[in-house]
Structures are given as structure tokens and as C-alpha cells.
Amino acid sequence: MRGCHAKSEPQALTDWLALESDDWQPAYSFPSDVRGRVIDALAEAQRKLCVYCGKELDFSAPGKSYHIEHFRPQNAYSHLEVSLSNLFLSCGQESAQGNRSETCGTAKDDWFDDDLHVEPHYPACTERFRFFLTGEITAATDTDTAAKTMIDKLNLNHPELKKEREEIQYAIDGREGEELGYSDFIDPAKGTVRSYAHMVCQRLGTLIP
């Protein structure tokens, strides 16, 4: 899992939540202006990567190429439906071919288990997983049932994700020509981060800034 850095609540969300009264309670979805600021805040905290698989998010088609993910589902945790702490950005609900996505938030759907989940907070969550040269992701320890469950529920070993991770692992090793390193995946000056940077950083013994 990629996870998310610390978030800063946007002023637009703070002001909107402050309008709560006996006659009106804030509920999801957000007004368009608030939604935009929430997405910006989440994108910054996640470095524009999917909170689950770590792929770069495509912001060209909201709802299809990415979506706001309620980690704890709205139907069971309605008190958290507009809480920034429960919101993240996940890969879209459609694949590149226009089919229903088979990974990440779409695969997870409304699943949540109080005892079998991993909070998506970076870097603690990433440390509970290991990435192999084959592209496979596993729990870091055999006894971490929650990490194993998250891999299954998010379908993180989907063939396409495994293939992409394998290609990056080979690139880091220089097996396909020039060896790639930290600066090829992260540019702090520009604030850009490439897909699977969390995996690269784990391999190199460092962290995404």
C-alpha cells in the first residue's frame, strides 16, 4: 500500500462544515467549490498517487480515472462521510478500456473490517508490505493477517499491477539498460512523484518527502 502523508484541511471545507445548524447538517457530496479544494488537499498529501496501489492519478476524468475514496464506507460510518481524515484519492472506477476497475477502491467497494485493515498512513502502512522482483506484493510478516487481507480486498496483485511493478524493479537494478534511482522517481524541487515511488523508496531505504 502507498498510504498518505499528513493532510491539511482546506479553508473551504472548514467554512462549509461550520455552517452546520439544527436545520442543516453537512453530508456527502460536497458543493463543487468545496470538492475541488478537498481534491487539491488530498492530491498534495498523496503526492498525486493512488493511496492504495501508488500509481500516478490521472485527473482528466473525475469519477472515471480517479475518485474520492471513503476508507470507512459511508453506509456504516455516516459520521465520517465528510471528514477529511476518512477521505483519500484512489484509482478510477473504470479501467483504461472503459470496464469496471478491478483494483484499489473500486475492488474494495464497501468492505471494511475493524480488525483486518491497515490504516493508509505513510510510511507506517508501506512498511507492512514487501515488494518482490516478480512484481508481487506480500505482507512483510507471515503473521500480519490485516496486511494480507488488504492485498486481497484491494486486488493489489492484479496482473497489470504486478507487471508494472516488475518492470520498475528491473529498471532499478539496471537490467534493461541504464539503472534508475531516486531522482528518476522523485523531484522535490518540482514536487513531482512518479508511479510506485513508495516501492522504489522502500527498496532504496529512504522515504517520499
Disulfide bonds with the S-S distance in Angstrom:
none
